[in-house]
Amino acid sequence: VDLALTAGHAALMLNLSPRVTWADLAQPPLEQIDTDLINQVLLSHVSGTRVLAAPRRAEQGELLTAEKITGVLTVLRQNYQYVVIDLPHDFHESTLAGLDQADEILVMLAPELASVMNASTTLELFETLEYPKDKVRLALNYTTERHDLVRNGIEDALRRPMNVIIPFASEMVTKAINQGKPPVLDNPTSELGALFEDLAFFASQAEHRNKRPENPSPAWTRV
């Protein structure tokens, strides 16, 4: 679910044409938005993932209310075992609607002073919103080869450990974005692909982690 409503690129990242988007859910009254209607605006990816794309034009996102977004997310949660939301870097009502529905929040930050300061402000806001601490996890994304701020220093500043470390992989990430092929699918045995396989596994429900599938996929076997 792409909730970066003014500049979301979830469909682009999966090489999908956003022929239907959130904008198609802006006009119908909330009481008319059901499973059948939402399924009509979900894009289908070859992996089996369904995508609710951001509107093609920024002004279309302004038509979506927090109430409408909450209603759509509620229907999705009732019909899918896993719903992943891509959120913008703000705390508008639409963003808070997504955060309030989340079972787990992954905060991305880079080893840069401004990013760490923003992460600190975000964690303070989450405390104000009374989100449980175990609901929030931190992911340190190494966006450059040079690390001016060390991991231990960042963890001390935030008084929180990093739960996920994403290694620097500029060439692979650029290729993935330009071709719309996520590393976890295009090159799953690479360091970055393996990381995302592991992340998906450990973010899954315990009943799914602990039960061996009848026909295990290569990804499940690797994990």
Salt bridges, closest charged atoms under 4 A:
GLU59 OE2 - ARG57 NE 2.61
ASP90 OD2 - HIS92 ND1 3.43
ASP103 OD2 - ARG77 NH1 3.44
GLU104 OE2 - ARG137 NE 3.70
ASP148 OD1 - ARG146 NE 2.76
GLU155 OE2 - ARG151 NE 3.11
ASP186 OD2 - LYS175 NZ 3.70
GLU197 OE2 - ARG222 NH2 2.56
